[in-house]
Amino acid sequence: MCLAEAQQLAIRFAALKGMDHAILAKLCIDVRDKYRYTEGILRQLSGYNTKLKDYVVLNAAIAELLAHRCIASKHLAARYVSAALEP
């Protein structure tokens, strides 16, 4: 879980510096996978903290959402989508 959180910070800095959206998306998916792995470990433990599990599940969902956002940004920048989606 600590690796996932550290990687989230690195992703934010990379996004600010203009890193390619596809690379950011792959990093976000890796973060999601780390949180899902942590969730699996928590499920195996008896008496684990449900708030911690909720935190892990939420962060996995956020990482996946950010991956989708990065890919959408890439496609919008490359004009791969219909003009109907543009503002």
Secondary structure as a PSIPRED ss2 file (coil, helix, strand):
# PSIPRED VFORMAT (PSIPRED V4.0)

   1 M C   1.000  0.000  0.000
   2 C H   0.000  1.000  0.000
   3 L H   0.000  1.000  0.000
   4 A H   0.000  1.000  0.000
   5 E H   0.000  1.000  0.000
   6 A H   0.000  1.000  0.000
   7 Q H   0.000  1.000  0.000
   8 Q H   0.000  1.000  0.000
   9 L H   0.000  1.000  0.000
  10 A H   0.000  1.000  0.000
  11 I H   0.000  1.000  0.000
  12 R H   0.000  1.000  0.000
  13 F H   0.000  1.000  0.000
  14 A H   0.000  1.000  0.000
  15 A H   0.000  1.000  0.000
  16 L H   0.000  1.000  0.000
  17 K C   1.000  0.000  0.000
  18 G C   1.000  0.000  0.000
  19 M C   1.000  0.000  0.000
  20 D C   1.000  0.000  0.000
  21 H H   0.000  1.000  0.000
  22 A H   0.000  1.000  0.000
  23 I H   0.000  1.000  0.000
  24 L H   0.000  1.000  0.000
  25 A H   0.000  1.000  0.000
  26 K H   0.000  1.000  0.000
  27 L H   0.000  1.000  0.000
  28 C H   0.000  1.000  0.000
  29 I H   0.000  1.000  0.000
  30 D H   0.000  1.000  0.000
  31 V H   0.000  1.000  0.000
  32 R H   0.000  1.000  0.000
  33 D H   0.000  1.000  0.000
  34 K H   0.000  1.000  0.000
  35 Y H   0.000  1.000  0.000
  36 R H   0.000  1.000  0.000
  37 Y H   0.000  1.000  0.000
  38 T H   0.000  1.000  0.000
  39 E H   0.000  1.000  0.000
  40 G H   0.000  1.000  0.000
  41 I H   0.000  1.000  0.000
  42 L H   0.000  1.000  0.000
  43 R H   0.000  1.000  0.000
  44 Q H   0.000  1.000  0.000
  45 L C   1.000  0.000  0.000
  46 S C   1.000  0.000  0.000
  47 G C   1.000  0.000  0.000
  48 Y C   1.000  0.000  0.000
  49 N C   1.000  0.000  0.000
  50 T H   0.000  1.000  0.000
  51 K H   0.000  1.000  0.000
  52 L H   0.000  1.000  0.000
  53 K H   0.000  1.000  0.000
  54 D H   0.000  1.000  0.000
  55 Y H   0.000  1.000  0.000
  56 V H   0.000  1.000  0.000
  57 V H   0.000  1.000  0.000
  58 L H   0.000  1.000  0.000
  59 N H   0.000  1.000  0.000
  60 A H   0.000  1.000  0.000
  61 A H   0.000  1.000  0.000
  62 I H   0.000  1.000  0.000
  63 A H   0.000  1.000  0.000
  64 E H   0.000  1.000  0.000
  65 L H   0.000  1.000  0.000
  66 L H   0.000  1.000  0.000
  67 A H   0.000  1.000  0.000
  68 H H   0.000  1.000  0.000
  69 R H   0.000  1.000  0.000
  70 C H   0.000  1.000  0.000
  71 I H   0.000  1.000  0.000
  72 A H   0.000  1.000  0.000
  73 S H   0.000  1.000  0.000
  74 K H   0.000  1.000  0.000
  75 H H   0.000  1.000  0.000
  76 L H   0.000  1.000  0.000
  77 A H   0.000  1.000  0.000
  78 A C   1.000  0.000  0.000
  79 R C   1.000  0.000  0.000
  80 Y C   1.000  0.000  0.000
  81 V C   1.000  0.000  0.000
  82 S C   1.000  0.000  0.000
  83 A H   0.000  1.000  0.000
  84 A H   0.000  1.000  0.000
  85 L H   0.000  1.000  0.000
  86 E C   1.000  0.000  0.000
  87 P C   1.000  0.000  0.000
